[in-house]
Amino acid sequence: MAAFDSWDEVIAFALGLPETELSTSWGRPAVKLRSKAFLYPGREAGSFAVAAPLPEKEMLIETDPGTFWETDHYRGWPAVLVRYGSPERERIETVITRAWWDRASKAQRAGFGERP
């Protein structure tokens, strides 16, 4: 499976998740579910940001710092930076899908299934 090499590729995947929409957050593009943003282009060149609970974020950075990282701007915030071009596409898709699931309604979760 090819790596995510651009924001367009990332949003194409995310917009394939149920009931997502491309919108804005703080004046920048964002993918949202139920008006809640979970995916952003990020402020750092070569990366995008995805929402992640702090314990998961820490685990992702610890286990794969070549893919997942943070700057001071994101420190203490429930979002992790993801480098474009990482060979870990399946893992990145799982992180994005979890961010979607975490914002889903009970009905959406029931229709989707267990948290990935």
Stockholm file with secondary structure:
# STOCKHOLM 1.0

chainA/1-116         MAAFDSWDEVIAFALGLPETELSTSWGRPAVKLRSKAFLYPGREAGSFAVAAPLPEKEMLIETDPGTFWETDHYRGWPAVLVRYGSPERERIETVITRAWWDRASKAQRAGFGERP
#=GR chainA/1-116 SS CCCCCSHHHHHHHHTTSTTEEEEEETTEEEEEETTEEEEECCSSTTEEEEECCHHHHHHHHHHCTTTEECCTTTTTSSEEEEETTCSCHHHHHHHHHHHHHHHSCHHHHHHHCSCC
#=GC SS_cons         CCCCCSHHHHHHHHTTSTTEEEEEETTEEEEEETTEEEEECCSSTTEEEEECCHHHHHHHHHHCTTTEECCTTTTTSSEEEEETTCSCHHHHHHHHHHHHHHHSCHHHHHHHCSCC
//
